[in-house]
Amino acid sequence: MRKQLFLRLFMLLLSTVIFVACGTPIEIKSEPTGADVYHEGQLVGQTPLIIKASPWGTETSVKLEKEGYNPNLQIINAKYNGWTGSWAYPNLQFYRLTKKKD
């Protein structure tokens, strides 16, 4: 009985470590869609898009660019959960791009 409990706790801990090591998925959406997404300075695709935030930091940068619109640079901060003793990023970020003035 005690051995089974230990094994279950070990498997739970192992799965948590594997999940955290993979990074946190963050869905990036914009209005209008089709904006270029730069994550930590690297072009990674266009909106809508899911990126993976590093599990080792408490913030990550996202920049959106689209022809005819002002660029939008955001720092996404992880929030500390005192109950679990861990940091977590929000799983959805929505940005409304503003048109450039002529």
Biopython code that builds the backbone (N, CA, C, O; Angstrom):
import numpy as np
from Bio.PDB.StructureBuilder import StructureBuilder

atoms = [
    (1, "MET", "N", (0.819, -1.190, 0.000)),
    (1, "MET", "CA", (0.000, 0.000, 0.000)),
    (1, "MET", "C", (0.868, 1.261, 0.000)),
    (1, "MET", "O", (0.654, 2.180, -0.791)),
    (2, "ARG", "N", (1.823, 1.282, 0.879)),
    (2, "ARG", "CA", (2.709, 2.435, 0.984)),
    (2, "ARG", "C", (3.548, 2.580, -0.280)),
    (2, "ARG", "O", (3.823, 3.693, -0.728)),
    (3, "LYS", "N", (3.949, 1.457, -0.845)),
    (3, "LYS", "CA", (4.739, 1.468, -2.068)),
    (3, "LYS", "C", (3.917, 2.038, -3.238)),
    (3, "LYS", "O", (4.453, 2.781, -4.060)),
    (4, "GLN", "N", (2.634, 1.699, -3.315)),
    (4, "GLN", "CA", (1.760, 2.215, -4.373)),
    (4, "GLN", "C", (1.583, 3.721, -4.233)),
    (4, "GLN", "O", (1.604, 4.439, -5.233)),
    (5, "LEU", "N", (1.412, 4.201, -3.030)),
    (5, "LEU", "CA", (1.266, 5.627, -2.796)),
    (5, "LEU", "C", (2.528, 6.367, -3.224)),
    (5, "LEU", "O", (2.454, 7.403, -3.884)),
    (6, "PHE", "N", (3.675, 5.836, -2.850)),
    (6, "PHE", "CA", (4.943, 6.432, -3.246)),
    (6, "PHE", "C", (5.065, 6.469, -4.769)),
    (6, "PHE", "O", (5.483, 7.480, -5.333)),
    (7, "LEU", "N", (4.707, 5.384, -5.426)),
    (7, "LEU", "CA", (4.787, 5.311, -6.893)),
    (7, "LEU", "C", (3.857, 6.326, -7.543)),
    (7, "LEU", "O", (4.241, 6.975, -8.516)),
    (8, "ARG", "N", (2.654, 6.473, -7.028)),
    (8, "ARG", "CA", (1.707, 7.452, -7.572)),
    (8, "ARG", "C", (2.216, 8.880, -7.398)),
    (8, "ARG", "O", (2.121, 9.696, -8.315)),
    (9, "LEU", "N", (2.749, 9.173, -6.231)),
    (9, "LEU", "CA", (3.302, 10.506, -5.992)),
    (9, "LEU", "C", (4.499, 10.781, -6.899)),
    (9, "LEU", "O", (4.649, 11.887, -7.419)),
    (10, "PHE", "N", (5.332, 9.789, -7.083)),
    (10, "PHE", "CA", (6.484, 9.924, -7.967)),
    (10, "PHE", "C", (6.040, 10.188, -9.405)),
    (10, "PHE", "O", (6.614, 11.046, -10.075)),
    (11, "MET", "N", (5.034, 9.472, -9.886)),
    (11, "MET", "CA", (4.536, 9.655, -11.256)),
    (11, "MET", "C", (3.905, 11.042, -11.427)),
    (11, "MET", "O", (4.064, 11.670, -12.474)),
    (12, "LEU", "N", (3.198, 11.514, -10.414)),
    (12, "LEU", "CA", (2.611, 12.847, -10.462)),
    (12, "LEU", "C", (3.702, 13.913, -10.541)),
    (12, "LEU", "O", (3.612, 14.846, -11.338)),
    (13, "LEU", "N", (4.713, 13.770, -9.724)),
    (13, "LEU", "CA", (5.830, 14.705, -9.742)),
    (13, "LEU", "C", (6.549, 14.674, -11.090)),
    (13, "LEU", "O", (6.876, 15.727, -11.639)),
    (14, "LEU", "N", (6.792, 13.505, -11.618)),
    (14, "LEU", "CA", (7.467, 13.358, -12.900)),
    (14, "LEU", "C", (6.657, 13.993, -14.019)),
    (14, "LEU", "O", (7.225, 14.693, -14.858)),
    (15, "SER", "N", (5.355, 13.773, -14.058)),
    (15, "SER", "CA", (4.521, 14.356, -15.117)),
    (15, "SER", "C", (4.474, 15.876, -15.001)),
    (15, "SER", "O", (4.416, 16.568, -16.018)),
    (16, "THR", "N", (4.499, 16.405, -13.778)),
    (16, "THR", "CA", (4.524, 17.856, -13.584)),
    (16, "THR", "C", (5.826, 18.441, -14.108)),
    (16, "THR", "O", (5.812, 19.473, -14.779)),
    (17, "VAL", "N", (6.942, 17.803, -13.814)),
    (17, "VAL", "CA", (8.240, 18.278, -14.292)),
    (17, "VAL", "C", (8.286, 18.239, -15.815)),
    (17, "VAL", "O", (8.775, 19.184, -16.434)),
    (18, "ILE", "N", (7.797, 17.185, -16.425)),
    (18, "ILE", "CA", (7.791, 17.079, -17.887)),
    (18, "ILE", "C", (6.906, 18.163, -18.484)),
    (18, "ILE", "O", (7.296, 18.783, -19.474)),
    (19, "PHE", "N", (5.730, 18.415, -17.918)),
    (19, "PHE", "CA", (4.823, 19.444, -18.421)),
    (19, "PHE", "C", (5.468, 20.820, -18.338)),
    (19, "PHE", "O", (5.411, 21.589, -19.298)),
    (20, "VAL", "N", (6.079, 21.138, -17.206)),
    (20, "VAL", "CA", (6.706, 22.445, -17.030)),
    (20, "VAL", "C", (7.904, 22.609, -17.966)),
    (20, "VAL", "O", (8.110, 23.694, -18.511)),
    (21, "ALA", "N", (8.680, 21.574, -18.159)),
    (21, "ALA", "CA", (9.860, 21.663, -19.010)),
    (21, "ALA", "C", (9.508, 21.899, -20.472)),
    (21, "ALA", "O", (10.344, 22.381, -21.235)),
    (22, "CYS", "N", (8.304, 21.573, -20.867)),
    (22, "CYS", "CA", (7.894, 21.765, -22.261)),
    (22, "CYS", "C", (7.510, 23.202, -22.555)),
    (22, "CYS", "O", (7.407, 23.569, -23.725)),
    (23, "GLY", "N", (7.299, 24.010, -21.570)),
    (23, "GLY", "CA", (6.892, 25.392, -21.781)),
    (23, "GLY", "C", (5.384, 25.520, -21.708)),
    (23, "GLY", "O", (4.644, 24.549, -21.867)),
    (24, "THR", "N", (4.953, 26.743, -21.464)),
    (24, "THR", "CA", (3.534, 27.026, -21.337)),
    (24, "THR", "C", (2.980, 27.524, -22.660)),
    (24, "THR", "O", (3.512, 28.480, -23.224)),
    (25, "PRO", "N", (1.915, 26.893, -23.176)),
    (25, "PRO", "CA", (1.335, 27.391, -24.426)),
    (25, "PRO", "C", (0.540, 28.671, -24.180)),
    (25, "PRO", "O", (-0.243, 28.761, -23.234)),
    (26, "ILE", "N", (0.757, 29.658, -25.048)),
    (26, "ILE", "CA", (0.014, 30.917, -24.994)),
    (26, "ILE", "C", (-0.560, 31.163, -26.381)),
    (26, "ILE", "O", (0.179, 31.237, -27.363)),
    (27, "GLU", "N", (-1.876, 31.288, -26.457)),
    (27, "GLU", "CA", (-2.526, 31.560, -27.739)),
    (27, "GLU", "C", (-2.503, 33.064, -27.987)),
    (27, "GLU", "O", (-2.935, 33.848, -27.141)),
    (28, "ILE", "N", (-1.994, 33.462, -29.156)),
    (28, "ILE", "CA", (-1.901, 34.868, -29.532)),
    (28, "ILE", "C", (-2.911, 35.135, -30.639)),
    (28, "ILE", "O", (-2.859, 34.515, -31.702)),
    (29, "LYS", "N", (-3.834, 36.066, -30.383)),
    (29, "LYS", "CA", (-4.835, 36.454, -31.381)),
    (29, "LYS", "C", (-4.748, 37.961, -31.585)),
    (29, "LYS", "O", (-4.323, 38.693, -30.691)),
    (30, "SER", "N", (-5.154, 38.419, -32.766)),
    (30, "SER", "CA", (-5.150, 39.852, -33.029)),
    (30, "SER", "C", (-6.335, 40.226, -33.900)),
    (30, "SER", "O", (-6.922, 39.391, -34.587)),
    (31, "GLU", "N", (-6.666, 41.510, -33.849)),
    (31, "GLU", "CA", (-7.670, 42.087, -34.736)),
    (31, "GLU", "C", (-6.999, 43.242, -35.449)),
    (31, "GLU", "O", (-6.709, 44.244, -34.794)),
    (32, "PRO", "N", (-6.735, 43.177, -36.728)),
    (32, "PRO", "CA", (-7.084, 42.100, -37.648)),
    (32, "PRO", "C", (-6.134, 40.912, -37.508)),
    (32, "PRO", "O", (-5.041, 41.034, -36.955)),
    (33, "THR", "N", (-6.570, 39.768, -38.016)),
    (33, "THR", "CA", (-5.724, 38.579, -38.002)),
    (33, "THR", "C", (-4.626, 38.723, -39.063)),
    (33, "THR", "O", (-4.658, 39.638, -39.885)),
    (34, "GLY", "N", (-3.673, 37.819, -39.030)),
    (34, "GLY", "CA", (-2.609, 37.820, -40.028)),
    (34, "GLY", "C", (-1.426, 38.701, -39.684)),
    (34, "GLY", "O", (-0.594, 38.982, -40.546)),
    (35, "ALA", "N", (-1.335, 39.149, -38.414)),
    (35, "ALA", "CA", (-0.189, 39.958, -37.988)),
    (35, "ALA", "C", (1.013, 39.046, -37.761)),
    (35, "ALA", "O", (0.875, 37.937, -37.245)),
    (36, "ASP", "N", (2.197, 39.526, -38.154)),
    (36, "ASP", "CA", (3.427, 38.775, -37.875)),
    (36, "ASP", "C", (3.667, 38.767, -36.370)),
    (36, "ASP", "O", (3.524, 39.795, -35.707)),
    (37, "VAL", "N", (4.032, 37.607, -35.836)),
    (37, "VAL", "CA", (4.286, 37.457, -34.403)),
    (37, "VAL", "C", (5.770, 37.204, -34.190)),
    (37, "VAL", "O", (6.335, 36.260, -34.743)),
    (38, "TYR", "N", (6.395, 38.052, -33.386)),
    (38, "TYR", "CA", (7.789, 37.889, -32.995)),
    (38, "TYR", "C", (7.796, 37.509, -31.514)),
    (38, "TYR", "O", (7.300, 38.249, -30.664)),
    (39, "HIS", "N", (8.366, 36.346, -31.228)),
    (39, "HIS", "CA", (8.464, 35.878, -29.838)),
    (39, "HIS", "C", (9.922, 35.915, -29.437)),
    (39, "HIS", "O", (10.760, 35.240, -30.034)),
    (40, "GLU", "N", (10.220, 36.709, -28.420)),
    (40, "GLU", "CA", (11.603, 36.904, -27.965)),
    (40, "GLU", "C", (12.501, 37.334, -29.141)),
    (40, "GLU", "O", (13.652, 36.911, -29.246)),
    (41, "GLY", "N", (11.944, 38.185, -30.021)),
    (41, "GLY", "CA", (12.715, 38.751, -31.125)),
    (41, "GLY", "C", (12.762, 37.914, -32.396)),
    (41, "GLY", "O", (13.303, 38.370, -33.404)),
    (42, "GLN", "N", (12.215, 36.715, -32.378)),
    (42, "GLN", "CA", (12.247, 35.811, -33.531)),
    (42, "GLN", "C", (10.862, 35.716, -34.162)),
    (42, "GLN", "O", (9.869, 35.516, -33.462)),
    (43, "LEU", "N", (10.796, 35.860, -35.499)),
    (43, "LEU", "CA", (9.531, 35.690, -36.207)),
    (43, "LEU", "C", (9.113, 34.228, -36.099)),
    (43, "LEU", "O", (9.859, 33.332, -36.495)),
    (44, "VAL", "N", (7.909, 33.987, -35.558)),
    (44, "VAL", "CA", (7.455, 32.609, -35.345)),
    (44, "VAL", "C", (6.180, 32.271, -36.104)),
    (44, "VAL", "O", (5.756, 31.116, -36.093)),
    (45, "GLY", "N", (5.553, 33.248, -36.766)),
    (45, "GLY", "CA", (4.343, 32.972, -37.537)),
    (45, "GLY", "C", (3.417, 34.166, -37.558)),
    (45, "GLY", "O", (3.825, 35.295, -37.286)),
    (46, "GLN", "N", (2.157, 33.899, -37.886)),
    (46, "GLN", "CA", (1.140, 34.938, -37.944)),
    (46, "GLN", "C", (-0.054, 34.566, -37.071)),
    (46, "GLN", "O", (-0.321, 33.393, -36.813)),
    (47, "THR", "N", (-0.762, 35.600, -36.625)),
    (47, "THR", "CA", (-1.942, 35.369, -35.787)),
    (47, "THR", "C", (-3.080, 34.804, -36.616)),
    (47, "THR", "O", (-3.221, 35.142, -37.792)),
    (48, "PRO", "N", (-3.900, 33.939, -36.011)),
    (48, "PRO", "CA", (-3.794, 33.384, -34.654)),
    (48, "PRO", "C", (-2.684, 32.338, -34.585)),
    (48, "PRO", "O", (-2.412, 31.641, -35.563)),
    (49, "LEU", "N", (-2.053, 32.238, -33.429)),
    (49, "LEU", "CA", (-0.872, 31.383, -33.273)),
    (49, "LEU", "C", (-0.728, 30.977, -31.806)),
    (49, "LEU", "O", (-1.085, 31.737, -30.906)),
    (50, "ILE", "N", (-0.211, 29.793, -31.579)),
    (50, "ILE", "CA", (0.115, 29.346, -30.219)),
    (50, "ILE", "C", (1.628, 29.306, -30.098)),
    (50, "ILE", "O", (2.308, 28.660, -30.895)),
    (51, "ILE", "N", (2.151, 30.004, -29.094)),
    (51, "ILE", "CA", (3.585, 29.997, -28.829)),
    (51, "ILE", "C", (3.827, 29.257, -27.519)),
    (51, "ILE", "O", (2.895, 29.014, -26.752)),
    (52, "LYS", "N", (5.068, 28.906, -27.271)),
    (52, "LYS", "CA", (5.453, 28.259, -26.007)),
    (52, "LYS", "C", (6.351, 29.222, -25.238)),
    (52, "LYS", "O", (7.424, 29.596, -25.712)),
    (53, "ALA", "N", (5.911, 29.616, -24.061)),
    (53, "ALA", "CA", (6.722, 30.475, -23.196)),
    (53, "ALA", "C", (7.702, 29.612, -22.417)),
    (53, "ALA", "O", (7.381, 28.497, -22.008)),
    (54, "SER", "N", (8.880, 30.139, -22.224)),
    (54, "SER", "CA", (9.892, 29.408, -21.472)),
    (54, "SER", "C", (9.406, 29.110, -20.065)),
    (54, "SER", "O", (8.858, 29.992, -19.404)),
    (55, "PRO", "N", (9.594, 27.887, -19.596)),
    (55, "PRO", "CA", (9.171, 27.566, -18.231)),
    (55, "PRO", "C", (10.112, 28.129, -17.173)),
    (55, "PRO", "O", (9.813, 28.044, -15.981)),
    (56, "TRP", "N", (11.239, 28.701, -17.580)),
    (56, "TRP", "CA", (12.247, 29.123, -16.613)),
    (56, "TRP", "C", (12.191, 30.610, -16.314)),
    (56, "TRP", "O", (12.970, 31.091, -15.492)),
    (57, "GLY", "N", (11.297, 31.353, -16.950)),
    (57, "GLY", "CA", (11.224, 32.784, -16.691)),
    (57, "GLY", "C", (9.863, 33.188, -16.173)),
    (57, "GLY", "O", (8.939, 32.378, -16.101)),
    (58, "THR", "N", (9.755, 34.461, -15.811)),
    (58, "THR", "CA", (8.474, 34.974, -15.345)),
    (58, "THR", "C", (7.912, 36.005, -16.310)),
    (58, "THR", "O", (6.868, 36.596, -16.035)),
    (59, "GLU", "N", (8.585, 36.234, -17.440)),
    (59, "GLU", "CA", (8.045, 37.109, -18.464)),
    (59, "GLU", "C", (8.581, 36.705, -19.824)),
    (59, "GLU", "O", (9.658, 36.118, -19.936)),
    (60, "THR", "N", (7.814, 37.028, -20.856)),
    (60, "THR", "CA", (8.212, 36.743, -22.220)),
    (60, "THR", "C", (7.714, 37.884, -23.097)),
    (60, "THR", "O", (6.688, 38.492, -22.793)),
    (61, "SER", "N", (8.432, 38.185, -24.191)),
    (61, "SER", "CA", (8.021, 39.307, -25.032)),
    (61, "SER", "C", (7.377, 38.812, -26.328)),
    (61, "SER", "O", (7.794, 37.811, -26.911)),
    (62, "VAL", "N", (6.352, 39.543, -26.757)),
    (62, "VAL", "CA", (5.648, 39.256, -27.996)),
    (62, "VAL", "C", (5.464, 40.579, -28.731)),
    (62, "VAL", "O", (4.996, 41.560, -28.153)),
    (63, "LYS", "N", (5.837, 40.600, -30.015)),
    (63, "LYS", "CA", (5.654, 41.793, -30.834)),
    (63, "LYS", "C", (4.816, 41.409, -32.046)),
    (63, "LYS", "O", (5.085, 40.406, -32.707)),
    (64, "LEU", "N", (3.794, 42.219, -32.331)),
    (64, "LEU", "CA", (2.943, 41.996, -33.492)),
    (64, "LEU", "C", (3.154, 43.131, -34.484)),
    (64, "LEU", "O", (3.195, 44.301, -34.104)),
    (65, "GLU", "N", (3.290, 42.770, -35.770)),
    (65, "GLU", "CA", (3.454, 43.755, -36.830)),
    (65, "GLU", "C", (2.579, 43.376, -38.005)),
    (65, "GLU", "O", (2.457, 42.202, -38.357)),
    (66, "LYS", "N", (1.966, 44.392, -38.612)),
    (66, "LYS", "CA", (1.157, 44.180, -39.808)),
    (66, "LYS", "C", (1.228, 45.445, -40.644)),
    (66, "LYS", "O", (1.171, 46.555, -40.114)),
    (67, "GLU", "N", (1.353, 45.274, -41.948)),
    (67, "GLU", "CA", (1.428, 46.398, -42.883)),
    (67, "GLU", "C", (0.239, 47.332, -42.672)),
    (67, "GLU", "O", (-0.911, 46.893, -42.647)),
    (68, "GLY", "N", (0.531, 48.638, -42.518)),
    (68, "GLY", "CA", (-0.513, 49.633, -42.339)),
    (68, "GLY", "C", (-0.962, 49.828, -40.897)),
    (68, "GLY", "O", (-1.836, 50.653, -40.630)),
    (69, "TYR", "N", (-0.372, 49.073, -39.953)),
    (69, "TYR", "CA", (-0.752, 49.161, -38.539)),
    (69, "TYR", "C", (0.492, 49.452, -37.690)),
    (69, "TYR", "O", (1.615, 49.114, -38.065)),
    (70, "ASN", "N", (0.260, 50.080, -36.552)),
    (70, "ASN", "CA", (1.358, 50.337, -35.622)),
    (70, "ASN", "C", (1.822, 49.024, -34.998)),
    (70, "ASN", "O", (0.998, 48.174, -34.663)),
    (71, "PRO", "N", (3.144, 48.849, -34.840)),
    (71, "PRO", "CA", (3.624, 47.635, -34.163)),
    (71, "PRO", "C", (3.166, 47.625, -32.705)),
    (71, "PRO", "O", (2.972, 48.676, -32.095)),
    (72, "ASN", "N", (3.000, 46.442, -32.168)),
    (72, "ASN", "CA", (2.515, 46.281, -30.803)),
    (72, "ASN", "C", (3.465, 45.350, -30.059)),
    (72, "ASN", "O", (3.484, 44.147, -30.318)),
    (73, "LEU", "N", (4.248, 45.895, -29.143)),
    (73, "LEU", "CA", (5.185, 45.108, -28.333)),
    (73, "LEU", "C", (4.603, 44.942, -26.944)),
    (73, "LEU", "O", (4.240, 45.923, -26.294)),
    (74, "GLN", "N", (4.515, 43.703, -26.489)),
    (74, "GLN", "CA", (3.953, 43.403, -25.174)),
    (74, "GLN", "C", (4.892, 42.495, -24.397)),
    (74, "GLN", "O", (5.542, 41.613, -24.958)),
    (75, "ILE", "N", (4.946, 42.729, -23.111)),
    (75, "ILE", "CA", (5.630, 41.821, -22.194)),
    (75, "ILE", "C", (4.527, 41.069, -21.451)),
    (75, "ILE", "O", (3.694, 41.680, -20.782)),
    (76, "ILE", "N", (4.526, 39.752, -21.569)),
    (76, "ILE", "CA", (3.531, 38.923, -20.901)),
    (76, "ILE", "C", (4.155, 38.408, -19.611)),
    (76, "ILE", "O", (5.179, 37.726, -19.633)),
    (77, "ASN", "N", (3.536, 38.737, -18.507)),
    (77, "ASN", "CA", (4.057, 38.347, -17.193)),
    (77, "ASN", "C", (3.338, 37.113, -16.666)),
    (77, "ASN", "O", (2.116, 36.990, -16.752)),
    (78, "ALA", "N", (4.130, 36.217, -16.123)),
    (78, "ALA", "CA", (3.556, 35.061, -15.445)),
    (78, "ALA", "C", (3.040, 35.528, -14.078)),
    (78, "ALA", "O", (3.575, 36.466, -13.487)),
    (79, "LYS", "N", (2.017, 34.873, -13.600)),
    (79, "LYS", "CA", (1.438, 35.194, -12.293)),
    (79, "LYS", "C", (1.812, 34.084, -11.307)),
    (79, "LYS", "O", (1.796, 32.902, -11.650)),
    (80, "TYR", "N", (2.145, 34.480, -10.093)),
    (80, "TYR", "CA", (2.495, 33.503, -9.068)),
    (80, "TYR", "C", (1.236, 32.975, -8.398)),
    (80, "TYR", "O", (0.373, 33.745, -7.977)),
    (81, "ASN", "N", (1.140, 31.660, -8.305)),
    (81, "ASN", "CA", (0.018, 31.019, -7.630)),
    (81, "ASN", "C", (0.520, 30.505, -6.286)),
    (81, "ASN", "O", (1.219, 29.494, -6.215)),
    (82, "GLY", "N", (0.155, 31.210, -5.229)),
    (82, "GLY", "CA", (0.619, 30.828, -3.892)),
    (82, "GLY", "C", (0.092, 29.481, -3.437)),
    (82, "GLY", "O", (0.713, 28.820, -2.605)),
    (83, "TRP", "N", (-1.047, 29.068, -3.975)),
    (83, "TRP", "CA", (-1.635, 27.786, -3.595)),
    (83, "TRP", "C", (-0.771, 26.630, -4.083)),
    (83, "TRP", "O", (-0.510, 25.683, -3.340)),
    (84, "THR", "N", (-0.323, 26.713, -5.358)),
    (84, "THR", "CA", (0.500, 25.631, -5.916)),
    (84, "THR", "C", (1.992, 25.908, -5.777)),
    (84, "THR", "O", (2.816, 25.007, -5.931)),
    (85, "GLY", "N", (2.336, 27.173, -5.483)),
    (85, "GLY", "CA", (3.748, 27.519, -5.363)),
    (85, "GLY", "C", (4.448, 27.570, -6.711)),
    (85, "GLY", "O", (5.648, 27.307, -6.798)),
    (86, "SER", "N", (3.699, 27.910, -7.776)),
    (86, "SER", "CA", (4.305, 27.936, -9.104)),
    (86, "SER", "C", (3.860, 29.182, -9.868)),
    (86, "SER", "O", (2.924, 29.877, -9.473)),
    (87, "TRP", "N", (4.555, 29.439, -10.968)),
    (87, "TRP", "CA", (4.250, 30.561, -11.848)),
    (87, "TRP", "C", (3.486, 30.031, -13.051)),
    (87, "TRP", "O", (3.729, 28.909, -13.496)),
    (88, "ALA", "N", (2.562, 30.829, -13.582)),
    (88, "ALA", "CA", (1.801, 30.412, -14.762)),
    (88, "ALA", "C", (1.523, 31.625, -15.648)),
    (88, "ALA", "O", (1.215, 32.713, -15.162)),
    (89, "TYR", "N", (1.639, 31.413, -16.950)),
    (89, "TYR", "CA", (1.298, 32.452, -17.912)),
    (89, "TYR", "C", (-0.189, 32.375, -18.244)),
    (89, "TYR", "O", (-0.782, 31.299, -18.174)),
    (90, "PRO", "N", (-0.801, 33.514, -18.609)),
    (90, "PRO", "CA", (-2.177, 33.437, -19.108)),
    (90, "PRO", "C", (-2.173, 32.649, -20.409)),
    (90, "PRO", "O", (-1.210, 32.732, -21.172)),
    (91, "ASN", "N", (-3.227, 31.889, -20.680)),
    (91, "ASN", "CA", (-3.196, 31.030, -21.871)),
    (91, "ASN", "C", (-3.751, 31.700, -23.119)),
    (91, "ASN", "O", (-3.755, 31.086, -24.186)),
    (92, "LEU", "N", (-4.225, 32.954, -23.020)),
    (92, "LEU", "CA", (-4.724, 33.664, -24.197)),
    (92, "LEU", "C", (-4.364, 35.131, -24.099)),
    (92, "LEU", "O", (-4.563, 35.765, -23.063)),
    (93, "GLN", "N", (-3.833, 35.664, -25.181)),
    (93, "GLN", "CA", (-3.538, 37.086, -25.276)),
    (93, "GLN", "C", (-4.208, 37.614, -26.540)),
    (93, "GLN", "O", (-4.032, 37.044, -27.616)),
    (94, "PHE", "N", (-4.976, 38.699, -26.422)),
    (94, "PHE", "CA", (-5.655, 39.285, -27.573)),
    (94, "PHE", "C", (-5.185, 40.722, -27.721)),
    (94, "PHE", "O", (-5.154, 41.478, -26.750)),
    (95, "TYR", "N", (-4.816, 41.099, -28.952)),
    (95, "TYR", "CA", (-4.330, 42.446, -29.221)),
    (95, "TYR", "C", (-5.123, 43.061, -30.367)),
    (95, "TYR", "O", (-5.327, 42.430, -31.405)),
    (96, "ARG", "N", (-5.563, 44.288, -30.169)),
    (96, "ARG", "CA", (-6.226, 45.038, -31.234)),
    (96, "ARG", "C", (-5.194, 46.014, -31.783)),
    (96, "ARG", "O", (-4.733, 46.906, -31.071)),
    (97, "LEU", "N", (-4.836, 45.841, -33.048)),
    (97, "LEU", "CA", (-3.850, 46.707, -33.679)),
    (97, "LEU", "C", (-4.502, 47.997, -34.135)),
    (97, "LEU", "O", (-5.651, 47.994, -34.577)),
    (98, "THR", "N", (-3.775, 49.102, -34.032)),
    (98, "THR", "CA", (-4.306, 50.405, -34.461)),
    (98, "THR", "C", (-3.687, 50.795, -35.799)),
    (98, "THR", "O", (-2.508, 50.544, -36.047)),
    (99, "LYS", "N", (-4.498, 51.412, -36.658)),
    (99, "LYS", "CA", (-4.023, 51.809, -37.977)),
    (99, "LYS", "C", (-3.040, 52.962, -37.841)),
    (99, "LYS", "O", (-3.180, 53.819, -36.968)),
    (100, "LYS", "N", (-2.022, 52.967, -38.736)),
    (100, "LYS", "CA", (-1.083, 54.077, -38.792)),
    (100, "LYS", "C", (-1.795, 55.297, -39.350)),
    (100, "LYS", "O", (-2.655, 55.192, -40.224)),
    (101, "LYS", "N", (-1.420, 56.452, -38.830)),
    (101, "LYS", "CA", (-1.974, 57.703, -39.345)),
    (101, "LYS", "C", (-1.114, 58.162, -40.521)),
    (101, "LYS", "O", (0.114, 58.074, -40.488)),
    (102, "ASP", "N", (-1.775, 58.645, -41.539)),
    (102, "ASP", "CA", (-1.031, 59.109, -42.739)),
    (102, "ASP", "C", (-0.321, 60.411, -42.509)),
    (102, "ASP", "O", (0.339, 60.922, -43.413)),
]
sb = StructureBuilder()
sb.init_structure("model")
sb.init_model(0)
sb.init_chain("A")
sb.init_seg("    ")
for serial, (resi, resn, name, xyz) in enumerate(atoms, 1):
    if name == "N":
        sb.init_residue(resn, " ", resi, " ")
    sb.init_atom(name, np.array(xyz, "f"), 0.0, 1.0, " ", f" {name:<3s}", serial, name[0])
structure = sb.get_structure()
